[in-house]
Amino acid sequence: MSERAAQQIETLAKTAESDTAFLDQMKADPVAALKAAAAGARTAPNPLEWDTWIYRIVVSALGLIALAAVGGGIALVAIGKTVPEILIALGSASVGAMAGLLAPSPGGQPTPS
């Protein structure tokens, strides 16, 4: 038995211990109870779909990093120092990450052939 399968069975056992309604369903009709549990697990809401604060926090943090990199670069050039490559990399990575988060998903669109 694989490690993943063992973990899933352990999770199922814990659910049966803590949820008496599920345990009663398992006693009455195990196949139907397992199918219902699997369907419920598949339809569990994804926090990224309903919690807009996750995106706001991530985009804000990435925006602050990008602004700090630009501001730091300008400040360093203004005092006559060279801009470290890590500062350029941080700014570029944060802008790229924001573009990836904010760009529309291509899901549902046909792929070019």
Summary of the structure (lengths in Angstrom):
residues: 113
radius of gyration: 24.5
end to end distance: 41.5
largest distance: 77.9
contacts: 223
relative contact order: 0.07
helix: 77%
strand: 0%
